[in-house]
């Protein structure tokens, strides 16, 4: 047994070795996971990514190995959670030290594997000692049940008292050690798919190219200029009312947003995804469990004052949380969701990067796909997600390429990430318009989402059915439509010499049949 | 001249009497305006409103009087604003003391009119004294320009120094007094339309009634039950992920939201409204200027940590702000906007009130209409807005009534407010689904939005400079076109069928792929 995460209300039960009870302490847990890069948050990739110099030199261990490790047991009872712990498989990490170390190195992670293993060993030793002392204390207690000389009893009372004191101290140490271990271990990124190229962002591997840059026989404008001429947005008023990088959409841009969202939902629903709208204010703990960092300097996350809540940077967070702390039935898998939400990002530290117009903004509408599936199926669904994205962008007539992102460009939760970069003629470069990640069990081990495999249940002697041990689901997320980036693409690619912009055919039925946006006569 | 609000960078100019320069002090201005009741925030009106016992006993002064007061002059220069001041017409308030007092009383406002007038008088006196001292100081300075005996010069230097010290002290007092005056005066609510019934919410007057409650020959369910059976929302997961009163919409409810928003925008655009999406994070000052209270206990407003920003409770705020601190051309009026946004409300203090299901939630989608117009046209556009609302709800086949809300139910900015309450058979009562308010110049005096009347520019001054007409404050109006969750309550509860399905109203079908009903999913 690698790790058992058991929540116990008031007393700490240590039922077996390697059990990690969660302390009921209410001290705020300091969370230091390497933050997941918010989709669309990073990618000033002006140069086209090159194939890695050698096909793939080092391959990290497959995360299937993680999955193959014994599933952790978690108490099914929901209790008050003063803090949360990830169900990290420490034993597997210890047993696969080399692979984990390589993976950390390849991903430029600052996780401290040596420290984690050291803390884990210490923790196991203290745990043993606690067990031993508990045994002794029970012995003493049993001895006291019989008839005893007063002096003998006095001796036992004394002994029991000493044991209890020693135990209290050790148990406190154990709690602190476990907290420290969690803190450090949560920094360890997910393992990496063996096909992912090793290296920085330049090493990302081209998977697919569709179309070619449209040629224009007139000087192309960027989307800001087009939007200004067609009265499609207002950044100036938004700067006064809200701050820089906020905007109002106006006129046809509003209808274009609604058409994009509506069309995308409709198309993705055809693939059996359940549509959702989500809360956009969530508990900070859920943000953390999805692998994002809601506090600290340079956080991408807006926090709500005087609360433990924050704004979502992506619908991945509330959709990931929809099955939090539960065991879903195997037959319900895969659970496929397509969620529409507004997204909010501080873009701290993004000053100076490509921030023109709608390209990088604090608030935007996004349609996000999310899949919860069995462990052995996540690679397949990852391919399905990127296929859906590509089909959507092809239908709109965009020229784009799809990349298998290199290790150095992966956020902590991603086992593998495919990005789509579309040609933006006004900006004169490719820009990321979507991203599809397989997070394997990284998020589900934090969110506590498992399924019980439906192997034929064995019946024990007592007539009680022994169900199969639950396993963590795999989670995947992928952008179906990030509206502002899509507006950049549509306006810049489909601009005409007369100043109008042609609406792609698939969107027309969703915006009252209009075929183009024309300059307004005033 | 009643009031002049002039922003001056470093020095304080006092160009004429009754000028109120804004202090460049960076001390945070404490704002205490009576909060505007966020639309939909209040209305546990279970009993149908009664007509007031006597038609209308007391009528507050028309806000047209406010309008008739000389328009304030505001510097056109945009400068850094460490704080903001409303262009309140103190002279008009003083000259219409009785009407203002009656208005404050009938609106149950806790504004302190006596204190405002006392501070205003004090401020005027202090201002005069400052003027006098400045004059003396200038005299002394002029005297020193000539040739003087050293002893005489020394005397003048001494005199000038004393005057300067006295002036500095008085000017500081003046700044403080002005801040205090603003602080108190901002609590004064808008004046009230003469036709508004005086009294508490029970006094609200029925304006219109459309349709009648649908009769059901089966046991009606409330929207929560229907939503559960049709798998349309998830409150339980949202409670874990976000907190209580949050929700996920699922399946056809998502498509219904999209259809409602799309259809509503389409219909309202036909009336010449410009569609918008808006920022949902705005500066707290803009929230204040629209008449809401972003801080303090029981605020309805979510604030962003470590910033001066907060989340909008209604698109009224960012749309009101879109022309902030500007003079729009008269020919551009009316400016009609229809904005789609998500809205966020803490619903602090709403515990125990009607909070079942989708009725009162922390986050929702809303399509909001907003009009900037000339002062003399706001009553007309108020009628237009309520007409649009009624037409929309009638098209959907709802039974509803429209109320002219009584004085006690008006938020500080509203001169008059019409509410629409629709029948919700599952909840077994009428519930507010929309609201249309005429805020006259309450918001524009805070947001600084004016227009320059296009009377033929009359006099040409000696210097050949054309004297344009003095700018006037626009009037602002806001009205809900579609608050999605309340509309979902109405549609699900009114159009439920005995077989568990829910019929989609005809106008929405083209916007949700032509589906005619939501049927129970077979599992």
Contacts between the chains, C-beta under 8 A, distances in Angstrom:
chain1	res1	chain2	res2	distance
A	234	B	322	6.9
A	237	B	321	7.1
A	237	B	322	4.6
A	237	B	323	7.4
A	237	B	324	7.4
A	238	B	279	5.3
A	238	B	318	7.8
A	240	B	321	7.0
A	240	B	324	5.7
A	240	B	325	7.0
A	241	B	279	6.3
A	241	B	282	5.3
A	241	B	283	6.6
A	241	B	286	5.2
A	241	B	318	5.5
A	241	B	321	3.8
A	241	B	322	6.9
A	241	B	324	6.5
A	242	B	279	4.0
A	242	B	281	5.6
A	242	B	282	4.8
A	242	B	283	6.4
A	242	B	286	7.9
A	242	B	309	7.0
A	242	B	318	7.2
A	243	B	281	7.7
A	243	B	283	7.0
A	243	B	309	6.9
A	246	B	279	4.1
A	246	B	281	6.9
A	247	B	279	7.1
A	248	B	276	5.3
A	248	B	277	6.6
A	248	B	278	5.6
A	248	B	279	7.0
A	248	B	318	7.2
A	248	B	322	6.5
A	249	B	276	6.6
A	249	B	277	4.3
A	250	B	274	6.3
A	250	B	275	7.1
A	250	B	276	5.7
A	251	B	274	6.3
A	251	B	275	6.4
A	253	B	277	7.9
A	254	B	265	7.1
A	254	B	275	4.0
A	254	B	276	6.3
A	254	B	277	5.5
A	254	B	340	6.9
A	255	B	265	7.6
A	255	B	275	6.7
A	257	B	277	6.3
A	258	B	258	7.6
A	258	B	261	6.9
A	258	B	262	5.5
A	258	B	265	7.1
A	258	B	340	7.7
A	261	B	258	7.1
A	262	B	258	5.4
A	262	B	262	6.7
A	265	B	254	7.1
A	265	B	255	7.6
A	265	B	258	7.0
A	266	B	513	6.6
A	274	B	250	6.3
A	274	B	251	6.3
A	275	B	250	7.0
A	275	B	251	6.4
A	275	B	254	3.9
A	275	B	255	6.7
A	276	B	248	5.3
A	276	B	249	6.7
A	276	B	250	5.7
A	276	B	254	6.3
A	277	B	248	6.6
A	277	B	249	4.3
A	277	B	253	8.0
A	277	B	254	5.5
A	277	B	257	6.3
A	277	B	365	7.7
A	278	B	248	5.6
A	279	B	238	5.3
A	279	B	241	6.3
A	279	B	242	4.0
A	279	B	246	4.1
A	279	B	247	7.1
A	279	B	248	7.0
A	279	B	362	7.8
A	279	B	363	6.1
A	280	B	342	6.5
A	280	B	344	7.7
A	280	B	363	6.0
A	281	B	242	5.6
A	281	B	243	7.7
A	281	B	246	7.0
A	281	B	302	7.2
A	281	B	344	6.7
A	281	B	362	6.6
A	281	B	363	6.4
A	282	B	241	5.3
A	282	B	242	4.8
A	283	B	241	6.6
A	283	B	242	6.4
A	283	B	243	7.0
A	286	B	241	5.2
A	286	B	242	7.9
A	302	B	281	7.2
A	302	B	304	5.3
A	302	B	305	7.6
A	303	B	304	7.1
A	303	B	305	4.0
A	303	B	306	7.6
A	304	B	302	5.3
A	304	B	303	7.1
A	304	B	304	7.0
A	304	B	305	6.6
A	304	B	311	8.0
A	305	B	302	7.6
A	305	B	303	4.0
A	305	B	304	6.6
A	305	B	305	4.7
A	306	B	303	7.6
A	309	B	242	7.0
A	309	B	243	6.9
A	311	B	304	8.0
A	311	B	311	7.9
A	318	B	238	7.8
A	318	B	241	5.5
A	318	B	242	7.2
A	318	B	248	7.2
A	321	B	237	7.1
A	321	B	240	7.0
A	321	B	241	3.8
A	322	B	234	6.8
A	322	B	237	4.6
A	322	B	241	6.9
A	322	B	248	6.5
A	323	B	237	7.3
A	324	B	237	7.4
A	324	B	240	5.7
A	324	B	241	6.5
A	325	B	240	7.0
A	340	B	254	6.9
A	340	B	258	7.9
A	342	B	280	6.5
A	342	B	342	5.5
A	344	B	280	7.7
A	344	B	281	6.7
A	362	B	279	7.8
A	362	B	281	6.6
A	363	B	279	6.1
A	363	B	280	6.0
A	363	B	281	6.4
A	365	B	277	7.7
A	510	B	262	7.9
A	512	B	266	6.6
